[in-house]
Amino acid sequence: MTAVIAVNHEVGFRCYGGAAKFWQYTGPEVVLSGPYDTGKTITALQKLNVLLAKYANARALMVRKTYKSLINSAVVTFEEKVHRGKIDAPGYPISKYGGERPEHYDYPNGARLVLGGMDNPQKTLSAEYDFVYVPQLEELTADEYQALVRACSGRAGNAPYTQLLCDCNPDVPEHWILKRGRLVFLESRHEDNPTIYERDANGNLTGNYALGGEARMAALDSMTGVRYKRGRLGLWVGREGQVYEYDPAIHLIDRFDIPEDWPRYRCIDFGYANPFVCKWYAVDGDGRLYRYREIYMSQRTVKQHAKLINSFKEPIVATVADHDAEDRATLAENGIHTIAADKRISVGIEKMEERIKAAKDGKPRIFYLRDSLIEVDQRMRDQSKPTCTEEEFGGYVWPTTKAGRAADERPIKTDDHGMDTDRYMIMYFDGGENFQVGW
């Protein structure tokens, strides 16, 4: 059987291939892996929704690495695509509790879907669940996953089976997901997604794109480096060809309260069709940089960005910016005075590489705090493009291998707006001179 149909209220849902196998599977642990935009999340959410609607008093948990990342991603899909934006409508049978920071959804049969993050496990993991859904499982550690296994051990007893159902994007080939034998591993592909590739009434591929499918595949084909291999081809590969040795297990850290005496800086890369990027950095007593806030947004004017930047009331030592005179003038008119960035590429990359690598104390000299993004650019997400700096690293690559690279060669110039702002900021500190050409 290559396809199944599940009806969610008045909306028909059909899935194929690995997604159909995932839908049908009733064992204790299963993960659906695949490239970007294969329909992994919507498949898992539709299944979870049907399970809760089917089994009275069932308890389910939807959880990601952090609560904020969950409500900015899977929760949006759950409300807008699974329930078509009707949850808040009068008389709709499913109720949401918690407003803009939802805590759970209640079903008319007594079932409940709880929302949580592994950044606050005591709030959710003390309970027992019939089902646990984890979007982007690759973000979790093996120990965090094991805690979820314990929470979904079968003691809730409101359904004929319990299941920890997950989806993930490909990651490094040594990832723990690939080593956990109990976790049934299924793969989805773009051909399985009926919103990209057209199928006939019998579920067979017609050879044609669905409406908008060709543009979506073109966006995926335009990716580079590790992002292309993982996000387009679905390969679990390492970081060969990547400019910086960025490792989210090392450089992406949990949020913490930044001490008031740490000096703070901003750096800006202008854009409109491409994202405008503004990042805030704090500096500790050892000179390490911590990115703790980020604007990464396209299709907005500099004046609009300036209003948002000014809404954060805190002392800023300096704001480094790209050289566009008109845009810098607009910032100045709105009270944001900037220093022209040192835009040297080769030396900037070398200085950034030094920051990324572990120093003598075993720690790098630049970190990225989780959930620093103020708002997700849905337009960029729909195009399978990065929506924050940490998503750029995998696609920021050399055009040739390191051994065959010319001394003056530059990285491929695509989706590098966060990379540029990091380089400008690093050059301000490590470039040998702090430019003081201000407005």
BELVEN-V879473 format. One record per residue. N is the residue number from 1. RES is the residue in one letter. SS is DSSP state (2 for helix, 1 for strand, 0 for the rest). Layout:
N,RES,SS / N,RES,SS
This chain:
1,M,0 / 2,T,0 / 3,A,1 / 4,V,1 / 5,I,1 / 6,A,1 / 7,V,1 / 8,N,1 / 9,H,0 / 10,E,0 / 11,V,1 / 12,G,1 / 13,F,1 / 14,R,1 / 15,C,1 / 16,Y,1 / 17,G,2 / 18,G,2 / 19,A,2 / 20,A,2 / 21,K,2 / 22,F,2 / 23,W,2 / 24,Q,2 / 25,Y,0 / 26,T,0 / 27,G,0 / 28,P,0 / 29,E,1 / 30,V,1 / 31,V,1 / 32,L,1 / 33,S,1 / 34,G,1 / 35,P,0 / 36,Y,0 / 37,D,0 / 38,T,0 / 39,G,0 / 40,K,2 / 41,T,2 / 42,I,2 / 43,T,2 / 44,A,2 / 45,L,2 / 46,Q,2 / 47,K,2 / 48,L,2 / 49,N,2 / 50,V,2 / 51,L,2 / 52,L,2 / 53,A,2 / 54,K,2 / 55,Y,0 / 56,A,0 / 57,N,0 / 58,A,0 / 59,R,1 / 60,A,1 / 61,L,1 / 62,M,1 / 63,V,1 / 64,R,1 / 65,K,0 / 66,T,0 / 67,Y,2 / 68,K,2 / 69,S,2 / 70,L,2 / 71,I,2 / 72,N,0 / 73,S,0 / 74,A,2 / 75,V,2 / 76,V,2 / 77,T,2 / 78,F,2 / 79,E,2 / 80,E,2 / 81,K,2 / 82,V,2 / 83,H,0 / 84,R,0 / 85,G,0 / 86,K,0 / 87,I,0 / 88,D,0 / 89,A,0 / 90,P,0 / 91,G,0 / 92,Y,0 / 93,P,0 / 94,I,0 / 95,S,1 / 96,K,1 / 97,Y,1 / 98,G,0 / 99,G,0 / 100,E,0 / 101,R,0 / 102,P,0 / 103,E,0 / 104,H,1 / 105,Y,1 / 106,D,1 / 107,Y,0 / 108,P,0 / 109,N,0 / 110,G,0 / 111,A,0 / 112,R,1 / 113,L,1 / 114,V,1 / 115,L,1 / 116,G,1 / 117,G,1 / 118,M,2 / 119,D,2 / 120,N,2 / 121,P,2 / 122,Q,2 / 123,K,2 / 124,T,2 / 125,L,0 / 126,S,0 / 127,A,0 / 128,E,0 / 129,Y,0 / 130,D,0 / 131,F,1 / 132,V,1 / 133,Y,1 / 134,V,1 / 135,P,0 / 136,Q,0 / 137,L,2 / 138,E,2 / 139,E,2 / 140,L,0 / 141,T,0 / 142,A,2 / 143,D,2 / 144,E,2 / 145,Y,2 / 146,Q,2 / 147,A,2 / 148,L,2 / 149,V,2 / 150,R,2 / 151,A,2 / 152,C,0 / 153,S,0 / 154,G,0 / 155,R,0 / 156,A,0 / 157,G,0 / 158,N,0 / 159,A,0 / 160,P,0 / 161,Y,0 / 162,T,0 / 163,Q,1 / 164,L,1 / 165,L,1 / 166,C,1 / 167,D,1 / 168,C,1 / 169,N,0 / 170,P,0 / 171,D,0 / 172,V,0 / 173,P,0 / 174,E,0 / 175,H,0 / 176,W,2 / 177,I,2 / 178,L,2 / 179,K,2 / 180,R,0 / 181,G,0 / 182,R,0 / 183,L,0 / 184,V,1 / 185,F,1 / 186,L,1 / 187,E,1 / 188,S,1 / 189,R,0 / 190,H,2 / 191,E,2 / 192,D,2 / 193,N,0 / 194,P,0 / 195,T,0 / 196,I,0 / 197,Y,1 / 198,E,1 / 199,R,1 / 200,D,0 / 201,A,0 / 202,N,0 / 203,G,0 / 204,N,0 / 205,L,1 / 206,T,1 / 207,G,1 / 208,N,1 / 209,Y,1 / 210,A,0 / 211,L,0 / 212,G,0 / 213,G,2 / 214,E,2 / 215,A,2 / 216,R,2 / 217,M,2 / 218,A,2 / 219,A,2 / 220,L,2 / 221,D,2 / 222,S,0 / 223,M,0 / 224,T,0 / 225,G,2 / 226,V,2 / 227,R,2 / 228,Y,2 / 229,K,2 / 230,R,2 / 231,G,2 / 232,R,0 / 233,L,0 / 234,G,0 / 235,L,0 / 236,W,0 / 237,V,0 / 238,G,0 / 239,R,0 / 240,E,0 / 241,G,0 / 242,Q,1 / 243,V,0 / 244,Y,0 / 245,E,0 / 246,Y,0 / 247,D,0 / 248,P,2 / 249,A,2 / 250,I,2 / 251,H,2 / 252,L,1 / 253,I,1 / 254,D,0 / 255,R,0 / 256,F,0 / 257,D,0 / 258,I,0 / 259,P,0 / 260,E,0 / 261,D,0 / 262,W,0 / 263,P,0 / 264,R,1 / 265,Y,1 / 266,R,1 / 267,C,1 / 268,I,1 / 269,D,1 / 270,F,0 / 271,G,0 / 272,Y,0 / 273,A,0 / 274,N,0 / 275,P,0 / 276,F,1 / 277,V,1 / 278,C,1 / 279,K,1 / 280,W,1 / 281,Y,1 / 282,A,1 / 283,V,1 / 284,D,0 / 285,G,0 / 286,D,0 / 287,G,0 / 288,R,0 / 289,L,1 / 290,Y,1 / 291,R,1 / 292,Y,1 / 293,R,1 / 294,E,1 / 295,I,1 / 296,Y,1 / 297,M,1 / 298,S,0 / 299,Q,0 / 300,R,0 / 301,T,0 / 302,V,2 / 303,K,2 / 304,Q,2 / 305,H,2 / 306,A,2 / 307,K,2 / 308,L,2 / 309,I,2 / 310,N,2 / 311,S,0 / 312,F,0 / 313,K,0 / 314,E,0 / 315,P,0 / 316,I,0 / 317,V,0 / 318,A,1 / 319,T,1 / 320,V,1 / 321,A,1 / 322,D,0 / 323,H,0 / 324,D,0 / 325,A,2 / 326,E,2 / 327,D,2 / 328,R,2 / 329,A,2 / 330,T,2 / 331,L,2 / 332,A,2 / 333,E,2 / 334,N,0 / 335,G,0 / 336,I,0 / 337,H,0 / 338,T,0 / 339,I,1 / 340,A,1 / 341,A,0 / 342,D,0 / 343,K,0 / 344,R,0 / 345,I,2 / 346,S,2 / 347,V,2 / 348,G,2 / 349,I,2 / 350,E,2 / 351,K,2 / 352,M,2 / 353,E,2 / 354,E,2 / 355,R,2 / 356,I,2 / 357,K,0 / 358,A,0 / 359,A,0 / 360,K,0 / 361,D,0 / 362,G,0 / 363,K,0 / 364,P,0 / 365,R,0 / 366,I,1 / 367,F,1 / 368,Y,1 / 369,L,1 / 370,R,0 / 371,D,0 / 372,S,0 / 373,L,1 / 374,I,0 / 375,E,0 / 376,V,0 / 377,D,0 / 378,Q,2 / 379,R,2 / 380,M,2 / 381,R,2 / 382,D,2 / 383,Q,0 / 384,S,0 / 385,K,0 / 386,P,0 / 387,T,0 / 388,C,0 / 389,T,2 / 390,E,2 / 391,E,2 / 392,E,0 / 393,F,2 / 394,G,2 / 395,G,2 / 396,Y,0 / 397,V,1 / 398,W,1 / 399,P,0 / 400,T,0 / 401,T,0 / 402,K,0 / 403,A,0 / 404,G,0 / 405,R,0 / 406,A,0 / 407,A,0 / 408,D,0 / 409,E,0 / 410,R,0 / 411,P,1 / 412,I,0 / 413,K,0 / 414,T,0 / 415,D,0 / 416,D,0 / 417,H,2 / 418,G,2 / 419,M,2 / 420,D,2 / 421,T,2 / 422,D,2 / 423,R,2 / 424,Y,2 / 425,M,2 / 426,I,2 / 427,M,2 / 428,Y,2 / 429,F,2 / 430,D,2 / 431,G,0 / 432,G,0 / 433,E,0 / 434,N,0 / 435,F,0 / 436,Q,0 / 437,V,0 / 438,G,1 / 439,W,0
